[in-house]
Amino acid sequence: MEVLICDTYEDLSKAAFKVMKDVLDAKPDAVLGLATGSSPVGLYQEMVKDHKENGTSYKDVKSYNLDEYVGLDRNDPQSYWTFMNENLFSGIDIDPANTHVPYGDTAEDAKAYDDEVKGVDIQLLGIGNNGHIGFNEPGTPFDARTHIVELTESTREANKRFFDNDITKVPTHAISQGIGTVMDADSILLIANGAGKADAVKAMIEGEITEECPASILRKHPKVTVILDKEAASKLSR
């Protein structure tokens, strides 16, 4: 696991973009695993800027997102489908048919999506305040495949800022790639910023590898890059 610590969120986003761009330069038809949330927004802005200024093309790229809320229409302003279109897909030349965001509320829906996710060259991740990756909450088996998840109160509390600060509006379930699915990717890029992520980052990098901190399993992956700002790295001992 390579850990990079940046001074600012802007520096973090630029460093993450360099990792992503290296993959795209080496393989113009790369398969990208993508994530939502506040952490990757700066990276996506860098990708759009590069496409517009330098002509980097995504016409042969495929993407598979990690997760989606259960019960939200795809066109809902808070759906991850909408998030991806607003923050990335509308700004690059990716074929909409090549973009994939999970959808559904049954085990059959989850398995169908898991069967689609193949050959991911780089998987982008954030990390939750409780150490979750995707919506794989503490206690999720490390070998889990794409599944329907009941969200913890802490995760719903953290996400209520997107729902008028009203936790009753936050969905109670999500469909998420499993940790086993994530670990199948050739390489993994995890980004985290802000003091609120510091405990989870410390547990991921320096704590016991345990299902109580889902992200800790990333230490078993052969190619992981973790990019942090100073606040997210503030509790690391090194």
C-alpha positions as CSV (number, residue, x, y, z in Angstrom):
1,M,0.0,0.0,0.0
2,E,1.5,3.3,-1.1
3,V,0.3,6.3,1.0
4,L,0.6,9.9,-0.3
5,I,-0.1,12.8,1.9
6,C,-1.0,16.2,0.3
7,D,-1.2,19.6,1.8
8,T,-4.7,20.5,0.4
9,Y,-7.7,18.9,-1.2
10,E,-6.8,20.5,-4.5
11,D,-3.4,18.8,-4.3
12,L,-5.0,15.5,-3.4
13,S,-7.3,15.8,-6.4
14,K,-4.4,16.5,-8.8
15,A,-2.4,13.6,-7.4
16,A,-5.4,11.3,-7.8
17,F,-5.9,12.5,-11.3
18,K,-2.3,11.6,-12.2
19,V,-2.9,8.0,-11.0
20,M,-6.1,7.8,-13.1
21,K,-4.4,9.4,-16.1
22,D,-1.5,7.0,-16.1
23,V,-4.1,4.1,-16.4
24,L,-5.9,5.9,-19.3
25,D,-2.7,6.7,-21.1
26,A,-1.6,3.0,-20.9
27,K,-5.0,1.7,-21.8
28,P,-7.5,3.9,-23.7
29,D,-10.2,1.3,-23.3
30,A,-9.7,0.9,-19.6
31,V,-12.4,-0.3,-17.3
32,L,-12.9,2.2,-14.5
33,G,-14.5,1.5,-11.2
34,L,-16.0,4.8,-9.9
35,A,-17.3,6.2,-6.7
36,T,-19.5,8.9,-5.4
37,G,-19.5,11.2,-2.4
38,S,-17.6,14.5,-1.8
39,S,-14.1,13.1,-1.9
40,P,-13.9,12.3,-5.7
41,V,-15.5,15.6,-6.9
42,G,-12.2,17.3,-7.4
43,L,-10.7,14.3,-9.2
44,Y,-13.7,14.3,-11.6
45,Q,-13.2,18.0,-12.2
46,E,-9.6,17.4,-13.2
47,M,-10.7,14.6,-15.5
48,V,-13.3,16.9,-17.2
49,K,-10.7,19.7,-17.5
50,D,-8.1,17.4,-19.0
51,H,-10.7,16.1,-21.5
52,K,-11.6,19.6,-22.6
53,E,-8.1,21.1,-22.7
54,N,-6.1,18.1,-23.8
55,G,-8.5,15.9,-25.6
56,T,-8.1,12.8,-23.5
57,S,-10.9,10.6,-24.9
58,Y,-13.2,8.2,-22.9
59,K,-15.0,6.9,-26.0
60,D,-13.7,3.4,-25.5
61,V,-13.8,3.4,-21.7
62,K,-16.3,1.5,-19.6
63,S,-17.2,2.4,-16.1
64,Y,-18.9,0.5,-13.2
65,N,-20.0,2.4,-10.1
66,L,-19.7,1.0,-6.6
67,D,-23.2,1.6,-5.3
68,E,-26.6,3.2,-5.3
69,Y,-29.4,3.9,-2.9
70,V,-32.3,1.6,-2.9
71,G,-35.7,3.3,-3.5
72,L,-34.5,6.5,-5.3
73,D,-35.5,7.0,-8.9
74,R,-32.5,7.3,-11.1
75,N,-33.4,10.9,-11.9
76,D,-33.7,11.9,-8.2
77,P,-31.3,14.7,-7.5
78,Q,-29.6,12.6,-4.8
79,S,-29.3,9.4,-6.8
80,Y,-25.7,8.3,-7.6
81,W,-26.8,8.0,-11.3
82,T,-27.5,11.7,-11.3
83,F,-24.3,12.5,-9.3
84,M,-22.2,10.7,-11.9
85,N,-23.9,12.4,-14.9
86,E,-23.6,15.8,-13.3
87,N,-20.0,15.5,-12.0
88,L,-18.3,13.5,-14.7
89,F,-20.2,11.8,-17.5
90,S,-21.7,15.0,-19.0
91,G,-18.3,16.6,-19.2
92,I,-16.5,13.8,-21.1
93,D,-17.1,11.8,-24.3
94,I,-17.9,8.5,-22.6
95,D,-20.6,6.5,-24.3
96,P,-23.6,6.4,-21.9
97,A,-24.1,2.8,-22.9
98,N,-20.7,2.1,-21.4
99,T,-21.6,3.6,-18.0
100,H,-23.0,1.3,-15.3
101,V,-24.5,2.2,-11.9
102,P,-26.2,-0.6,-9.9
103,Y,-29.9,-0.4,-9.5
104,G,-32.5,-2.5,-7.8
105,D,-33.6,-3.9,-4.5
106,T,-33.3,-7.7,-4.7
107,A,-30.6,-10.3,-4.4
108,E,-31.2,-11.1,-8.1
109,D,-30.5,-7.5,-9.1
110,A,-27.3,-7.6,-7.0
111,K,-26.0,-10.8,-8.6
112,A,-26.8,-9.5,-12.1
113,Y,-24.7,-6.4,-11.5
114,D,-21.9,-8.4,-9.9
115,D,-21.8,-10.7,-13.0
116,E,-21.3,-7.5,-15.2
117,V,-18.4,-6.1,-13.2
118,K,-15.4,-7.7,-14.9
119,G,-11.8,-6.6,-15.7
120,V,-11.7,-3.4,-13.7
121,D,-8.3,-1.8,-14.2
122,I,-8.6,0.8,-11.4
123,Q,-11.2,1.0,-8.7
124,L,-11.7,4.4,-7.1
125,L,-12.8,4.4,-3.4
126,G,-13.6,6.8,-0.6
127,I,-13.8,5.7,3.0
128,G,-16.7,6.2,5.4
129,N,-16.3,7.6,8.9
130,N,-16.7,4.0,10.2
131,G,-14.2,2.5,7.7
132,H,-16.8,1.4,5.1
133,I,-15.9,1.1,1.4
134,G,-18.7,1.3,-1.0
135,F,-21.6,0.7,1.3
136,N,-19.9,-2.3,2.9
137,E,-20.6,-1.5,6.6
138,P,-18.5,-2.9,9.5
139,G,-19.1,-6.6,9.8
140,T,-19.4,-7.2,6.1
141,P,-17.6,-10.5,5.2
142,F,-14.4,-9.8,3.2
143,D,-15.5,-12.2,0.5
144,A,-19.0,-10.6,0.0
145,R,-20.1,-10.0,-3.6
146,T,-22.6,-7.3,-4.7
147,H,-25.5,-7.3,-2.3
148,I,-28.3,-5.3,-0.7
149,V,-27.1,-3.4,2.4
150,E,-29.0,-2.0,5.4
151,L,-27.2,1.3,6.1
152,T,-26.0,2.0,9.6
153,E,-27.3,5.0,11.5
154,S,-23.9,6.5,11.4
155,T,-23.7,6.3,7.6
156,R,-27.2,7.8,7.3
157,E,-26.3,10.5,9.7
158,A,-23.1,11.3,7.7
159,N,-25.2,11.5,4.5
160,K,-28.1,13.5,5.7
161,R,-26.4,16.7,4.6
162,F,-27.4,15.7,1.1
163,F,-31.0,15.3,2.1
164,D,-32.0,18.7,3.6
165,N,-30.2,17.6,6.8
166,D,-33.1,15.3,7.5
167,I,-32.1,11.7,8.4
168,T,-35.7,10.6,7.7
169,K,-35.2,11.4,4.0
170,V,-32.0,9.3,3.8
171,P,-32.7,5.8,2.3
172,T,-32.3,2.9,4.7
173,H,-30.8,0.5,2.1
174,A,-28.4,0.5,-0.8
175,I,-27.1,-1.9,-3.4
176,S,-23.4,-2.1,-3.3
177,Q,-20.5,-4.0,-4.8
178,G,-19.1,-6.4,-2.2
179,I,-15.6,-6.2,-0.7
180,G,-14.7,-9.4,-2.7
181,T,-15.9,-7.6,-5.9
182,V,-13.8,-4.5,-5.1
183,M,-10.7,-6.7,-4.4
184,D,-10.9,-8.2,-7.9
185,A,-9.8,-4.9,-9.4
186,D,-6.2,-4.8,-10.9
187,S,-5.5,-1.7,-8.9
188,I,-7.2,0.4,-6.2
189,L,-7.1,4.2,-5.6
190,L,-8.5,5.4,-2.3
191,I,-8.8,9.1,-1.5
192,A,-9.8,10.7,1.8
193,N,-9.9,14.2,3.0
194,G,-11.0,16.0,6.2
195,A,-10.5,15.4,9.9
196,G,-13.7,13.4,10.0
197,K,-11.9,10.6,8.1
198,A,-8.8,10.5,10.3
199,D,-9.9,7.7,12.7
200,A,-11.0,5.5,9.8
201,V,-7.8,6.2,7.9
202,K,-5.7,5.2,10.9
203,A,-7.7,2.0,11.4
204,M,-7.3,1.2,7.7
205,I,-3.5,1.7,7.6
206,E,-2.3,0.9,11.1
207,G,-5.0,-1.1,12.8
208,E,-5.9,-4.8,12.8
209,I,-7.1,-6.2,9.5
210,T,-10.7,-6.9,10.6
211,E,-14.2,-6.9,9.2
212,E,-15.0,-4.2,11.8
213,C,-12.9,-1.9,9.6
214,P,-13.8,-3.0,6.0
215,A,-11.2,-0.8,4.4
216,S,-8.4,-2.6,6.4
217,I,-8.6,-5.5,3.9
218,L,-7.0,-3.3,1.3
219,R,-3.7,-3.9,2.9
220,K,-4.0,-7.5,1.4
221,H,-4.4,-6.1,-2.2
222,P,-1.2,-6.1,-4.3
223,K,-1.6,-2.6,-5.7
224,V,-3.3,0.1,-3.7
225,T,-2.6,3.8,-3.7
226,V,-4.0,5.9,-0.8
227,I,-4.0,9.7,-1.2
228,L,-4.9,11.8,1.8
229,D,-4.9,15.4,2.8
230,K,-3.1,16.4,6.0
231,E,-6.3,16.4,8.0
232,A,-7.3,12.9,7.0
233,A,-3.7,11.7,7.8
234,S,-3.5,13.6,11.1
235,K,-3.8,10.6,13.3
236,L,-1.3,8.4,11.5
237,S,1.8,7.6,13.6
238,R,4.2,8.1,10.7
